[in-house]
Amino acid sequence: MLVVGAGTNILYADAGVRGIVARVNLHDYSMETQADGTAIVTAEAGIRWSELIQRLVPLGWGGLEFGIGIPGTLGAGVVSNAGAHNQDLGQALIWIDVLDARGCNVAEEGEYAQPLVRRYYHEDLALGYRHSRFREQPITQIDQDGQVILTSHGLITPAELIMTVALRVHRQDPAELSALRDQHVEYRKQIEPSYRHLGSIFKNPPGTTAHDLIKKAGLAGKTQGKAQISEQNANYILNLGGASAQDIVDLIVEAHQRVLAQSGVALVLNIELLGEWDSLIGTAPGAIVARQ
């Protein structure tokens, strides 16, 4: 069983996914004010960033408005420590509760493993730039030869399911928050294409951006089938209408290899490839060659 949030950073194979795909559909939240004037927001993992921010801003609670343009769920934001405008979710995060199903993935046939609820605090999560302990097992990678290496998955993926997120917010003038939120929305419109697309394809390397490196490699506007590397921001790949997953993968691999050859930077994927990609196993650049 594959459990996902909004799926904005997932590219599914054209052949689909074998088994059950479940979406986290928990989106309630509560607030508890603190003696120091802050508040703790306890939110279910399936709530969208934008939905939570739109509720908090009119009430004068700040600290999360930087994420107004992030399309995914709060739970998925923990996995990648999502952020924008030099801020990230980890700066507000206090603790999370997860359903730990790792035992289910190693149980022998006929055995029953009881999932456990665990609480992880901020210091337990190894939070960094687009990283958390949940990304310590590598996601999909592209090697120096341009071959795609998938990750292996157990009976339940992910094996630790984020259920609840606790965040600290602070008092701020609602008018100021509204203005800041609107400013972030306008900025997002300037840098993010209007066509349908995944989230940003690659993480930004230290000291530069994936967009600048891909553009420098001359690939902005490059098309493959019905997919196109955005001219507006080359770290996005657009679906011009009817693009296949393979079209998108081909562009991803080409961008990775051209940047590696020209700038010596091995870009790291910020998306995951899931589903039945095994039909693409081969040795040519862009082929699926292994599961790790």
C-alpha positions in Angstrom: 0.0 0.0 0.0 1.3 3.4 -1.0 0.2 6.3 1.2 0.5 9.9 -0.2 -0.4 13.4 0.7 -1.3 15.7 -2.2 1.2 14.0 -4.5 2.7 17.2 -5.8 6.2 15.9 -5.8 5.5 12.4 -7.2 5.8 11.3 -10.8 3.8 8.1 -11.3 4.8 5.7 -14.1 2.7 5.6 -17.2 1.9 1.9 -16.3 0.4 3.1 -13.0 0.9 1.7 -9.5 0.5 -1.9 -8.5 -1.6 -2.2 -5.3 -3.5 0.3 -3.2 -2.8 4.0 -3.3 -4.3 5.9 -0.3 -4.4 9.6 0.3 -4.1 11.2 3.8 -7.5 12.9 4.2 -7.1 14.2 7.7 -7.3 18.0 7.8 -8.6 19.2 11.2 -6.6 21.4 13.6 -6.8 22.9 17.0 -5.0 25.7 18.8 -3.8 26.2 22.4 -2.5 29.6 23.5 0.6 29.7 25.7 1.5 31.9 28.6 4.3 33.6 26.6 1.7 34.9 24.0 2.5 32.2 21.4 0.2 29.3 20.4 0.6 25.7 19.5 -1.2 24.6 16.4 -1.9 20.9 16.4 -2.8 19.9 12.8 -3.6 16.7 11.1 -1.1 15.8 8.4 -3.5 16.0 5.4 -4.3 19.7 5.8 -3.0 21.9 3.0 -0.5 24.7 3.9 -2.7 27.2 2.1 -5.8 26.2 3.9 -4.2 26.5 7.4 -2.6 29.8 6.6 -5.8 31.3 5.3 -7.4 30.4 8.6 -4.6 31.7 10.8 -3.8 35.0 9.1 -7.2 36.7 9.8 -6.8 35.6 13.5 -3.4 37.3 13.8 -1.3 34.2 14.1 2.0 34.4 12.1 5.0 32.1 11.5 3.7 30.0 8.6 2.7 32.5 6.0 5.9 31.9 4.0 4.4 28.6 2.9 1.3 30.1 1.2 2.4 29.0 -2.2 3.6 25.5 -1.3 1.0 23.2 -2.9 1.3 20.1 -0.7 0.1 18.9 2.7 1.6 19.8 6.0 2.6 16.2 6.6 4.5 15.9 3.4 6.1 19.3 4.2 7.7 17.7 7.2 9.3 14.9 5.1 11.1 17.4 2.9 11.3 20.2 5.4 9.6 22.3 2.8 10.1 26.0 2.8 10.3 29.3 0.9 11.6 32.9 1.4 14.6 31.6 3.5 12.3 29.9 6.0 11.2 26.3 6.4 8.7 24.3 8.3 11.3 23.1 10.8 11.6 26.6 12.2 8.0 26.3 13.6 7.9 22.5 14.2 7.7 21.2 17.8 6.8 17.6 17.4 5.0 15.1 15.2 3.1 11.9 15.8 3.7 9.0 13.3 2.1 5.6 12.8 5.1 3.3 12.7 4.4 0.4 10.5 8.0 -0.7 9.9 7.3 -4.0 11.7 4.6 -4.8 9.1 7.3 -4.7 6.3 9.5 -7.4 8.0 6.8 -9.7 9.4 6.9 -13.3 8.1 3.9 -14.6 6.3 1.2 -15.5 8.8 2.6 -13.1 11.4 0.9 -10.0 12.6 2.8 -6.9 13.4 1.0 -4.2 15.4 1.7 -0.6 14.2 2.8 1.7 16.9 2.2 5.4 17.4 5.5 7.3 18.1 6.2 10.9 18.9 9.3 12.6 17.4 10.4 16.0 18.7 12.2 18.6 16.6 15.6 17.4 17.7 14.8 13.8 16.6 14.0 14.7 13.0 17.5 15.6 11.5 16.0 18.6 9.8 18.0 20.4 7.1 17.7 21.9 3.7 14.8 19.9 2.1 15.7 17.0 4.4 14.5 15.1 7.4 15.1 11.7 8.9 12.4 10.4 6.6 14.7 11.2 3.6 17.7 9.5 5.0 17.0 6.6 2.8 17.7 8.0 -0.7 14.8 8.8 -2.9 15.1 8.3 -6.7 18.6 9.1 -8.0 20.3 9.7 -11.3 23.9 8.4 -11.5 26.7 9.9 -13.5 25.9 7.8 -16.5 22.3 9.2 -16.6 20.7 6.0 -15.4 17.7 6.3 -13.0 18.0 4.4 -9.7 14.7 3.7 -7.9 14.2 3.0 -4.3 12.8 -0.3 -3.0 9.5 -0.2 -1.1 7.9 -2.4 1.5 4.4 -3.7 2.0 3.5 -0.3 3.4 5.1 2.9 2.0 6.1 5.0 3.7 6.7 2.8 6.7 6.3 5.7 9.1 3.1 7.7 8.4 2.9 11.2 9.7 -0.5 11.7 11.4 -0.2 14.9 13.4 2.1 18.0 13.3 2.5 20.5 16.2 3.7 24.0 15.3 4.4 27.2 17.2 2.9 30.4 15.9 3.1 33.9 17.3 0.9 37.0 17.5 1.2 39.5 14.6 -1.0 42.2 13.2 -3.5 40.6 10.8 -3.2 43.5 8.3 0.6 43.0 8.2 0.2 39.2 7.8 -2.3 39.7 5.0 0.1 42.0 3.2 3.0 39.6 3.6 0.9 36.6 2.5 -0.3 38.5 -0.6 3.3 39.5 -1.3 4.4 35.9 -1.2 1.5 34.9 -3.5 2.6 37.5 -6.1 6.2 36.4 -5.9 5.1 32.8 -6.5 3.2 33.8 -9.6 6.3 35.4 -11.0 8.6 32.4 -10.5 6.1 29.5 -11.0 4.7 28.5 -14.4 0.9 28.6 -14.9 0.9 25.3 -16.9 0.3 22.0 -15.0 3.6 20.8 -13.5 5.2 18.9 -10.7 6.9 20.7 -7.8 10.5 21.8 -8.4 12.4 18.9 -9.9 15.8 19.4 -8.3 17.1 20.7 -5.0 19.1 23.9 -5.2 22.8 23.3 -4.8 24.8 25.4 -2.4 25.5 28.9 -3.7 23.3 28.7 -6.8 19.9 27.4 -8.1 18.9 24.5 -10.2 17.1 26.9 -12.5 20.2 28.9 -13.2 22.3 25.8 -13.9 19.7 24.3 -16.3 19.2 27.6 -18.1 23.0 28.0 -18.4 23.0 24.6 -20.0 20.7 25.9 -22.7 17.7 23.7 -21.8 15.1 26.3 -20.9 12.2 25.7 -23.3 13.4 22.3 -24.3 10.6 19.9 -25.2 10.1 16.2 -25.3 6.8 15.0 -26.6 4.2 17.0 -24.7 6.5 18.0 -21.9 8.7 21.1 -21.7 11.3 22.5 -19.4 9.8 25.8 -18.4 11.4 29.0 -19.8 10.1 31.0 -16.9 11.8 28.7 -14.3 13.9 25.8 -15.7 13.5 23.8 -12.5 9.9 23.0 -13.5 8.7 20.7 -16.2 5.4 21.6 -17.8 2.7 19.3 -19.1 1.6 21.0 -22.3 -1.3 18.6 -22.6 -1.0 14.8 -22.7 2.6 14.5 -21.7 3.7 11.0 -20.7 5.7 10.3 -17.5 8.5 9.0 -19.8 8.6 12.4 -21.6 9.1 14.1 -18.3 11.8 11.6 -17.1 13.7 12.0 -20.4 13.8 15.8 -19.8 14.9 15.3 -16.1 17.7 13.0 -17.1 18.9 15.3 -19.9 18.9 18.3 -17.6 20.9 16.3 -15.0 23.5 15.2 -17.5 23.9 18.5 -19.3 24.4 20.4 -16.0 26.8 17.7 -14.8 28.9 18.0 -18.0 28.8 21.8 -18.2 29.0 22.8 -14.5 30.3 19.7 -12.7 27.2 19.7 -10.4 25.3 16.5 -9.9 21.8 17.8 -9.3 19.8 15.9 -6.6 16.1 15.1 -7.3 13.4 16.8 -5.2 10.7 14.5 -6.6 10.1 10.7 -6.3 9.3 8.3 -9.1 6.7 5.7 -8.0 4.8 2.9 -9.8 5.6 0.3 -12.4 8.7 1.6 -14.0 10.2 -1.9 -14.4 9.2 -2.0 -18.1 11.8 0.7 -18.7 14.7 -1.4 -17.4 17.7 -1.0 -19.7 21.2 0.5 -20.1 20.6 3.7 -22.1 20.6 7.1 -20.4 17.2 7.6 -18.8 16.7 3.9 -18.3 15.5 2.4 -15.0 18.4 0.2 -14.0 18.1 -0.7 -10.4 16.2 -0.6 -7.1 18.1 0.1 -3.9 
